[in-house]
Amino acid sequence: MIVDELKKSILNYAFNGKLTFQYEEEKVKIFPQAYNSDDKKIKETINNMDLPSNWNIGKFGKYITLISGQDLTSDRYDSKQKDNSIPYLTGASNLSDGKLIINRYTDTPTSIANEGNILLTCKGTIGETLILEKKRVHIARQFMAIVPNEMNTKYILYFLKNSIIELNRNAKSIIPGIDREFVLNLDIPIPPIEEQQRIVDKIEELFAKLDEIKPIEEELNKLKTDLPLEMDKSIIDYAIHGGLSNQNISDSDVINLIPEKSQLKDNYKKFNLTINEDEYPFQIPENWKWIKLGMLFDYQNGYSYKPSETLKNGKGYPVIKSQNIMKRIVEINSQTSFVEIPTDKMLKSKVNKGDFLMCLSSQSNNPEPLGKTAIYENEDFALLNQRVLKLTPINYDLSKYLYYVINSFYFHNTVSHKGGGSAQSNLKLEHVMEMYIPLPPIEEQKRIVDRLEQLLPLCDDIEKIINAKEK
């Protein structure tokens, strides 16, 4: 999640001396000789870390006392607390959101951690940490207890949190575990004690602000999960069901929007454009009508180009293939084929501004592109490749609304079930032309389009926020 990644970055800045202002007059008062002065590797480490000039670096074991845990046999602990027993902690399951979960007790403790010690899980789940608030607990082998010596306890706590990647990387055996020597030999940057407190204060200030943001991030992720697939398609679907805007009984009659049969007589001959009330896909408002796509659009199939007929030189007229419309816009790029001098047969599949272009093929294991549609917006005409269908609206006033209908969940889910084939799924022309379309009055169409154009950019913004962590 974004918040978690930001916390990691803050810790990294802190332990490189980049998070707080440095006071050069402050000096490190405790610095036992942690390294041999001739150790070139250590000198390189100090230089590579680019620490402030008044910081030092040492081996972690020089600044802490480390207590290893010890497992108890079953006869030495109980689930019930007795008068003289103390909690028995067995592993990461005893830690949750910075709090202890206690479910076992012992009256014969040996490996004891005291209040103020830092607990570190070192086996199974590596790197969970907590400052102990109980007076005394017995820790099993899955824990180490760390007692700071003249160092800020919370500074060490955050140092361990910043070291979790290194801890996990060096875990060994089938059940991951880290040993004492590895922990004792961690390199820890040592700022002056005053600076240690400033670092802790700054980390906690920034973490508190991030914790305020985290519920918002979680809500955004939940919103994305709750919607079946894409937020924009869900909103479009809500709109074409009549749920996005208020209906107005004074709107004009939908019947006036349907072209005369004489304008599309070939469609009526070739396809079944009869409207059957028993086949209505879902309920729509009373002043809407169900029609079929072939009652609104003329059509033209694409031309089958031979490799020798096209070039990728950017000269002439672009040939629109299915990959050019995958983003619901017609995208002409360096991979697009061109024809300099089209033949009469090619020109029969000419694409003009305002034409709808629909993908008729996809791989059988991914039917999503089936029916994906874009509107050609360029002034210069293009040419159409096979397996892309050109749909020309008889009434261009309906174009924007119909574009959203054809790119809705309803349309795509219905179309994807109709596509057939073995290695490749294909839509037949009748699948498209006989699709039911919910048609509202023209005034309502404009209200729907206006509302969608307000909401869909917000969906894009939410997607960018959610996906930012993946970049």
Secondary structure by P-SEA (a helix, b strand, c coil): caaaaaaaaaaaaaaaccccccccccccccccccccccaaaaaaaaaaacccccbbbbbccccbbbbbbbbbccccccccccccccbbbcccccccccbbbbcbbbccccccccccbbbbbccccccccccccccbbbbcccbbbbbbccccaaaaaaaaaaaaaaaaaacccccccccaaaaaacbbbbccaaaaaaaaaaaaaaaaaaaaaaaaaaaaaaaaaaccccaaaaaaaaaaacccbbbbccccccccccccccccaaaaaccccccccccccccccccbbbbcccccccbbbbbbccccccccccccbbbbcccccccccccccccbbbbcccccccccccccccbbbbbccccccccccccccccccccbbbbbcccbbbbbbccccaaaaaaaaaacaaaaaaaaaacccccbbbbcaaaaaabbbbbccaaaaaaaaaaaaacaaaaaaaaaaaacccc
